[in-house]
């Protein structure tokens, strides 16, 4: 894993812009601040403590922790097969027997807590989930998405089912986890996928023997300081939801899996002695009649409620209008698949294709980013007219070498 990090971030040069052509973090943050990863192999800033810690522990501690966790998972496979047939079954339906479902919930919570303990994740819970209502409705959990440990963290406190693409059934190991955790499988490419998904989610929330689903309505991860717009899927049901706010208060290490590689975030976090996680359960959010009629309004109000809660508890969290489509463009740039100029070109095309969904603020930020990257550009001209590789870029941080330029 250590060798992979060095090859991907230090030694091997990626295709795409050279360091002198790469824009500074200040320019990139105008549009892509929610997705900027501010750390490299040795952390965000020069620190003898971080350097010594990574040199002493990064080559063995993550291997021991991850290896032990997988040993626990192998035991889980046998438990799943004996009690639930999770390894051989292609179905993720809840067990018909109440005692089997109760056992599944208990052992899933225990196993998740054990994995968190082994890998150094310590969870502090604030508040309690609302639980099943008098009408039989168990509110789905609505959470922000930051790190690779989000799912295990949520399962460690309350066994909830996550939503995944039906293609997960074709992956042998992940299929077993999906069956054990009662993942809700949805088909996104069929014509009636929306109606079928909503019916599946509603049935799951009303089933007393099934865990309520957990959703990340942002659709992807951020660096933990921003909350992207929520997609309206679950909010179309017009039923109460349980907002949950995940917060990682680490000061020396970023736990975010934003646009960095998975191997880097695992290596950084698993080399820490302790990773702190705060799990905030907000009050149950019951929609008004107006919100029931407008799922976009419902989704936005829940997002604003989570941000207001964060401010009250002095958590650094802001709203952003950047969405998952913009992140995919920036991810391609970070992976070296496209140049910075091509990223701006794709972003402008995205804004034009979704003109009614893009705010004036986002358009102004795009224009400012183009001006600061290409000062000779004629205002009003198409961005492709100035994406000349020989153009002179400004506001370039020459000190940003390899790692920071890519993340």
Buried (B, 14 or more C-beta within 10 A) or exposed (E): BBEEBEEBBEEEEBEBBEBEBBBBBEBBBBBBBBBBBBBBBBBBEEEEEBEEBBEEBBBEBBBEBBEBBEEEBEEBBEBBBEBBEBBEBEEBEBBEEEEBBEBBBEBBBEBBBBBBEBBBBEBEBEBEBBEBBEEEBBBBBBBBBBBBBBBBBBBBBBBBBBBBEBEBBEEEEBBBBBBBBBBBBBEEEEEEEEEEBBEBBBEBBBBEBBBBBBBBBBBBBBBBBBBBBBBBBBBBBEBBBBBBBBBBEBEBBBBBBBBBBEBBBBBBBBBBEEBBBBBBBBEBBEBEEEBBEBBBBBBBBBBEBBBEBBEEEEBEBEBBBBBBBBBBBBBBBBBBBBBBBBBBBBBBEBBEEEEEEBEEEBEEBBBEBBBBBBEEBEEEEEBEEBBEEEBEBBEBBEEBEBBBBBB
